[in-house]
Amino acid sequence: KQIQSDGGSTPYYQITITNDNGETFNCELNDILRDVFNNQWDLCNIVKASRRISEARLGKGKKDVSIKYDANKIIWFAEQIKNYGK
């Protein structure tokens, strides 16, 4: 079922991580992104849009947001990154 977002945290950003020992822990995607990408939100937004696409393919995406919309977001943020040096 698609998820209606109110702008806050949404279930498709809740992640369960399992390590090689079978141990699991729950976190939110933003927790991972802040650490992995040092709070560089253009990079984080690419991953967030990718997550929404992945969830949409399972029928659990963000309500009223198409895969095309999120793909366009990825392209836009990638262009911003590409043009940093100009």
C-alpha positions in Angstrom: 0.0 0.0 0.0 1.3 3.5 -0.9 2.2 5.7 2.1 0.7 9.2 2.6 3.5 11.4 3.8 2.9 14.4 6.1 6.4 15.7 5.5 7.8 13.9 8.5 9.4 10.5 8.9 7.7 7.8 6.9 7.8 4.0 7.1 9.6 3.5 3.8 12.7 5.2 5.5 12.6 2.8 8.4 15.5 0.3 7.8 16.3 -3.0 9.4 20.0 -3.9 9.0 21.3 -7.4 9.4 25.0 -8.0 9.7 27.0 -11.1 8.8 26.4 -12.6 12.2 22.6 -12.4 11.8 22.3 -9.5 14.3 19.8 -6.9 13.4 19.1 -3.3 14.4 16.5 -0.8 13.3 17.3 2.7 12.2 16.1 5.4 9.8 17.7 6.0 6.4 18.6 9.6 7.4 20.7 8.3 10.3 22.8 6.3 7.8 22.9 9.1 5.2 24.2 11.7 7.6 27.1 9.5 8.6 27.9 8.0 5.1 27.7 11.3 3.2 28.8 13.8 5.9 25.5 15.6 5.7 25.9 16.4 2.0 22.2 16.5 1.2 22.4 16.4 -2.6 24.0 13.0 -2.2 21.5 12.0 0.4 18.6 13.0 -1.7 19.7 10.7 -4.5 19.7 7.8 -2.1 16.3 8.8 -0.6 14.7 9.1 -4.1 16.3 5.7 -4.9 14.7 4.2 -1.8 11.3 5.6 -2.7 11.6 4.0 -6.2 12.6 0.7 -4.7 9.6 0.8 -2.3 7.2 2.0 -5.2 8.2 -1.1 -7.2 6.9 -3.1 -4.2 3.7 -1.1 -4.1 4.8 0.7 -0.9 6.0 4.0 -2.3 5.1 7.6 -1.5 1.5 8.3 -2.4 1.1 10.6 -5.4 4.8 10.5 -6.3 5.7 8.6 -9.4 8.9 6.6 -10.2 9.5 9.1 -13.0 9.3 12.0 -10.5 11.9 10.4 -8.3 14.1 9.5 -11.3 14.0 13.1 -12.4 15.0 14.2 -8.8 18.0 11.8 -9.0 19.0 13.3 -12.4 18.6 16.9 -11.1 20.8 16.3 -8.0 23.4 14.4 -10.1 23.6 17.4 -12.4 24.2 19.7 -9.3 27.0 17.4 -8.2 28.5 17.3 -11.7 28.5 21.1 -12.0 30.1 21.9 -8.6 33.4 22.7 -10.1 32.1 25.2 -12.6 
